[in-house]
């Protein structure tokens, strides 16, 4: 599957998603998860700097 797809993401067949991610419904094995972590890094979003919701509210 190539991204971006011409289909909206929620229309993509579940089996196609697993194939594209090289995963299985039960999740990755511990060794595969470790390998992907070493190759790709943590599955996390970068923190954004700026004002928090509370800081904006208290202004």
Phi, psi and omega per residue, in radians:
X1 nan 2.334 3.130
X2 -1.849 2.485 3.125
X3 -1.929 2.526 -0.070
X4 -1.305 2.499 -3.137
X5 -1.468 2.699 3.083
X6 -1.304 -0.285 3.098
X7 -1.647 2.583 2.994
X8 -1.070 2.596 -3.029
X9 -1.017 -0.567 -3.076
X10 -1.373 -0.073 3.059
X11 -1.620 -0.167 -3.044
X12 -1.249 2.335 -3.141
X13 -1.062 2.389 -3.091
X14 -1.022 -0.732 3.123
X15 -1.078 -0.640 3.110
X16 -1.154 -0.629 3.107
X17 -1.132 -0.841 3.114
X18 -1.044 -0.729 3.136
X19 -1.118 -0.774 -3.117
X20 -1.116 -0.656 -3.133
X21 -1.526 -0.039 -3.089
X22 0.913 0.926 -3.111
X23 -2.297 3.025 3.082
X24 -2.235 2.791 -3.087
X25 -0.993 -0.523 -3.126
X26 -1.414 -0.069 3.135
X27 1.740 3.079 -3.124
X28 -1.390 2.654 2.999
X29 -1.230 2.839 -3.141
X30 -1.058 -0.707 -3.129
X31 -1.193 -0.661 3.114
X32 -1.196 -0.698 3.106
X33 -1.094 -0.736 3.126
X34 -1.119 -0.759 3.123
X35 -1.066 -0.810 3.132
X36 -1.135 -0.648 3.097
X37 -1.084 -0.741 3.132
X38 -1.165 -0.654 -3.101
X39 -1.389 -0.713 -2.973
X40 -1.863 -0.617 -3.101
X41 1.861 -3.058 -3.090
X42 -1.179 2.598 3.091
X43 -1.557 1.368 -3.098
X44 -2.541 2.731 3.105
X45 -1.589 2.519 3.106
X46 -1.198 2.523 3.089
X47 -1.304 2.398 3.114
X48 -1.729 2.417 3.078
X49 -1.495 2.857 -3.121
X50 2.239 -2.982 -3.085
X51 -1.399 2.416 3.056
X52 -1.420 2.976 3.105
X53 -1.034 -0.711 3.139
X54 -1.154 -0.671 3.139
X55 -1.155 -0.692 3.112
X56 -1.144 -0.758 -3.115
X57 -1.102 -0.679 -3.078
X58 -1.442 -0.017 3.126
X59 -1.211 nan nan
